[in-house]
Amino acid sequence: MNEHIVKSYEEELTQLAAEVARMGGLAEAQVASCIEAVAKRDVKLAEAVVARDERLDAMEIEIDARCTRLIALRQPMANDLRRTLAAIKIAGNLERCGDMAKSIAKRALQLAETEPLTPLTGPIQRLGKLVNGRLHQVLDAYTSSDVDRAVAVWSSDHEVDEHYNSLFRELLTYMMGDPRMITACTHLLFVAKNLERIGDHATNIAEVIHYELTGTPLNTPRPKGAAV
């Protein structure tokens, strides 16, 4: 293959990875903002998260189109094909993270109209920080092609489950203790579930990275916390 063509091909793959990383940065920011909107009852911030979701959707469409053109024109093989398919799969997971963040922001708008549940603000923030940390770590693993870091995120999935289960039980306790709390606690239950699902998407991305870099899937069962 002509050296110029090889160089151009490598540049395309590098640009593709950079675009996925940019999408990851926006997804991280969306998750952080929706958590802050819930914690601070910030209506404007929640509305901004909802509005920005369209940008994530557009980025996924562009990445998918780039990958389709690359496959059609370059016919990549082996690790180059895995790099291309990984970009599609990671972008899809990031788009879903964005959807979860938008859903949380919409709950924040509803919560702003209810009585504050101050004792539960801390647990929600801790779960959100943990989940967004996992997302940040797995995106770092992607940009640095670090399979060990990706596996570390995958292996720690149970920590998110344990935090979610603890928060779930706490919310149920509040609801049983005071029926007036049911509406607000129900919104927070959905917030917590969406955060847990973002954690699952981070783990999905870790699996994609492992396959991209090694050519083999993570076949062992994913570590999970006890179900509630």
C-alpha positions in Angstrom: 0.0 0.0 0.0 1.2 3.5 -0.9 2.9 5.2 2.1 0.8 8.3 1.6 -2.4 6.3 1.6 -1.3 4.4 4.8 -0.6 7.8 6.5 -3.9 9.2 5.4 -5.7 6.1 6.7 -4.0 6.3 10.1 -4.9 10.0 10.3 -8.6 9.1 9.7 -8.5 6.6 12.5 -6.8 9.1 14.8 -9.4 11.8 14.0 -12.1 9.3 14.6 -10.8 8.4 18.0 -10.4 12.1 18.8 -14.1 12.7 17.9 -15.2 9.9 20.2 -13.1 11.4 23.0 -14.8 14.8 22.4 -18.1 13.1 22.6 -17.0 11.4 25.8 -16.1 14.8 27.3 -19.5 16.2 26.6 -21.2 13.1 28.0 -19.1 13.5 31.2 -20.1 17.1 31.5 -23.8 16.3 31.0 -23.7 13.7 33.8 -21.9 16.1 36.1 -24.3 18.9 35.4 -27.5 16.8 35.8 -26.2 15.6 39.2 -25.5 19.2 40.2 -29.0 20.3 39.0 -30.6 17.7 41.3 -28.5 18.5 44.3 -28.8 22.3 44.0 -32.4 22.3 42.6 -31.0 24.3 39.7 -33.8 24.7 37.1 -31.7 26.6 34.5 -28.9 24.0 34.7 -31.4 21.2 34.2 -32.9 22.9 31.2 -29.4 23.4 29.7 -28.7 19.7 30.1 -31.9 18.8 28.3 -31.1 21.3 25.5 -27.5 20.1 25.0 -28.5 16.5 24.5 -29.1 17.2 20.8 -25.4 17.9 20.4 -24.6 14.4 21.7 -27.1 12.9 19.3 -25.6 14.8 16.4 -22.1 13.6 17.4 -23.1 10.0 17.4 -24.7 10.3 13.9 -21.5 11.9 12.6 -19.2 9.2 14.1 -21.5 6.5 12.7 -21.3 8.2 9.3 -17.5 8.5 9.5 -17.1 4.8 10.4 -19.5 3.8 7.6 -17.4 5.8 5.0 -14.2 4.4 6.4 -15.3 0.8 6.2 -16.7 1.3 2.7 -13.7 3.1 1.3 -10.8 1.6 3.2 -12.1 -2.0 3.9 -10.2 -2.2 7.2 -9.0 -5.5 8.6 -7.9 -6.9 11.9 -7.1 -4.3 14.5 -8.1 -1.4 12.2 -11.5 -2.9 11.8 -11.8 -3.4 15.6 -10.8 0.3 16.1 -13.5 1.4 13.7 -16.2 -0.8 15.2 -15.1 0.2 18.7 -15.8 3.9 17.8 -19.3 3.0 16.7 -20.1 1.0 19.9 -18.5 3.5 22.3 -20.4 6.4 20.6 -23.6 4.5 21.0 -23.0 3.9 24.7 -22.1 7.6 25.2 -25.3 8.6 23.5 -27.2 6.5 25.9 -25.3 8.1 28.8 -26.5 11.4 27.4 -30.1 10.1 27.4 -29.8 9.1 31.0 -28.4 12.5 31.9 -31.3 14.2 30.1 -33.8 12.0 32.0 -32.1 12.9 35.3 -32.3 16.6 34.3 -36.0 16.3 33.7 -36.4 14.7 37.1 -34.5 17.7 38.5 -37.1 20.0 37.1 -39.8 18.0 38.8 -37.9 17.8 42.1 -37.5 21.6 42.1 -41.2 21.8 42.6 -41.3 19.5 45.7 -40.1 19.8 49.3 -36.3 19.5 49.5 -35.0 16.1 50.7 -31.7 17.4 52.1 -30.6 14.2 53.8 -30.7 12.4 50.5 -28.7 15.0 48.5 -25.4 13.6 49.8 -26.0 10.0 48.8 -27.2 11.0 45.3 -24.1 13.1 44.8 -21.9 10.3 46.0 -23.4 7.8 43.6 -23.2 10.4 40.8 -19.6 11.2 41.5 -18.7 7.5 41.6 -20.5 6.8 38.3 -19.0 9.8 36.5 -15.6 8.8 37.8 -16.0 5.4 36.2 -17.0 7.1 32.9 -13.9 9.4 33.1 -11.6 6.4 33.8 -12.9 4.3 31.0 -12.6 7.2 28.5 -9.0 7.7 29.7 -8.5 4.0 29.0 -9.8 4.5 25.5 -7.7 7.6 24.7 -4.5 6.0 26.1 -5.2 2.5 24.8 -4.8 1.1 28.3 -6.5 -2.3 28.5 -5.6 -2.7 32.2 -7.3 0.5 33.1 -10.4 -0.6 31.1 -10.5 -3.9 33.0 -10.2 -2.1 36.3 -13.4 -0.2 35.5 -15.1 -3.4 34.4 -14.0 -5.1 37.6 -15.4 -2.4 39.9 -18.9 -2.4 38.5 -20.2 -3.9 41.8 -19.3 -0.8 43.7 -21.8 1.2 41.7 -24.4 -1.5 42.3 -23.7 -1.5 46.1 -24.2 2.3 46.3 -27.4 2.1 44.2 -28.8 -0.7 46.4 -28.0 1.2 49.6 -29.7 4.4 48.2 -32.7 2.4 47.0 -33.3 1.0 50.5 -32.9 4.4 52.0 -35.5 5.9 49.7 -37.9 3.1 50.4 -37.5 3.8 54.2 -38.4 7.5 53.7 -41.4 6.6 51.6 -42.7 4.1 54.2 -42.1 6.6 57.0 -43.8 9.5 55.5 -46.3 9.2 52.5 -45.8 12.9 51.7 -42.3 11.9 50.6 -43.5 9.4 48.0 -43.5 11.8 45.0 -40.0 13.2 45.6 -38.6 9.9 46.5 -40.0 8.3 43.4 -38.2 10.9 41.3 -35.0 10.2 43.2 -35.4 6.5 42.6 -35.5 7.1 38.9 -32.4 9.4 39.2 -30.5 6.7 41.1 -31.5 4.0 38.5 -30.4 6.2 35.6 -27.0 6.8 37.4 -26.7 3.0 37.8 -27.4 2.5 34.1 -24.7 5.1 33.2 -22.3 2.9 35.3 -23.4 -0.1 33.2 -22.6 1.9 30.0 -19.2 2.7 31.3 -18.7 -1.0 31.9 -19.9 -1.8 28.4 -17.3 0.7 27.0 -14.6 -1.1 29.0 -15.6 -4.4 27.4 -15.4 -2.8 23.9 -12.0 -1.4 24.7 -10.8 -4.8 25.8 -11.9 -6.4 22.6 -10.5 -3.5 20.5 -7.0 -3.8 22.0 -6.8 -7.6 22.5 -9.1 -9.1 19.9 -10.7 -11.3 22.6 -13.9 -10.6 24.6 -14.2 -10.5 28.4 -15.9 -13.8 28.8 -16.1 -14.0 32.6 -19.3 -12.9 34.2 -19.5 -9.2 35.0 -19.1 -8.6 38.8 -22.4 -7.4 40.2 -23.6 -6.3 43.6 -26.4 -8.0 45.4 -29.8 -7.2 43.8 -32.4 -5.3 45.9 
